[in-house]
Amino acid sequence: MAGPVDFLLDLVQETLTTFQQGVLDAFPRLVMGLVFLTLSYVGIKIVLKVAHSALDALYPEEQDLIVSLGVTVIGVFLWFAAGLALLKILGMGDVAASLGTATGFIALGVSYALSGMIADTVAGVYLLRDPDFNPGYRVTTDGITGEVRSIGLRKSRLELDDGDVVVLANGAVEKKWTRDAGDSGDAAGTN
């Protein structure tokens, strides 16, 4: 009859054997995961450089904010996809599927909560691309007339005649604005 010490020794030996077998079984997956992670890093860096160059060629230098936003969004999506693929390679496909689904629901909730900010950002991209709405131009929007001082992704700043600066959400500006007729000799432009 085996005593408690023998039972404990057998349990420790069985645990160590099982652990050793688990490490040996997982080793090829870990190596594949490291190779995948290395290749992903290089591939993502190349894709981000190409995307940055393409967006740089598409947008003028004063619109670097749009280029940075685009490259960041592309990078986040690529790294997230690489992370999910890495989990799948490591044998955690169920975790990857659950994480992907949960992230989708979280993204949906965040996009709903930030819908105003997203609308302002999209409007900011349109305002940055509009040739009739540039810094130095005189415009009227939302009952306010002033000179455009700066255009950001979420907000635009207008300097009033008395020197005060008004900060307006791009969503409100982009809905309806008018460029003053006397500005740069062009006729007024209504958006």
Secondary structure, 3 states (H helix, E strand, C coil): CCCHHHHHHHHHHHHHHHHHHHHHHHHHHHHHHHHHHHHHHHHHHHHHHHHHHHHHHHCCHHHHHHHHHHHHHHHHHHHHHHHHHHHHHCCCHHHHHHHHHHHHHHHHHHHHHCHHHHHHHHHHHHHHHCCCCCCCCEEEECCEEEEEEEECCCEEEEECCCCCEEEEEHHHHHHCEEECCCHHHCCCCEC
